[in-house]
Amino acid sequence: MKEVLQVIKSRRSVRAYDETKEIPREILEDLIDCGRLAPSGYNRQPWVFVVITESEKRHALAELCPWGRFLKEARAAIGIFYEKDAETGLEDACAAAENIIIAAWAYGLGTCWINSHRKAHSEAVKRLVHCPDNFELAVILAVGYPREIPKAPKKKELSAILRWEDFSSA
């Protein structure tokens, strides 16, 4: 159990990747396998994962995403889509994204979450990957071997965000 907790507590968002180091296809498949095992409302599993490894397509994706220019350096991008009519589709996609992020860190891979739910770039990204009309884009994850491990960001103290029983127990 310590290993899992260590992976969760040491994970960092990575925006600088080693452009020379390919990610083995088996690892990318395992990341998606971890994503598909995430919980989903009513066990509907409304997601589809689109893995982009082609350099040209990753560069096009980076041009579409103003906050994701580092996708050019990443060796893969994972688009997580969900069925529009799924009641908990967005939440399910986010749970799957977190599983992928944690699994990637365990493999020594860095990731960065690019918010993509109903953002200015979302429709263009959907066109780029030929997304059917009945799916919505939730998240794009940049994935690659970190060029450097970022310093831990300042996080709120546990006492600032934890309440017992109700909000009045500060």
ABEGO torsion letter per residue (X at the ends): XAAAAAAAAABBBBABBBAABBBBAAAAAAAAAAAAABBBBGGAGABBBBBBABAAAAAAAAAABAAAAAAAABABBBBBBBBAABAAAAAAAAAAAAAAAAAAAAAGBBBBBBBABGBAAAAAAAAAAGBBAABBBABBBBBBBBABBBBBBBBBBAAAABBBGBAABX
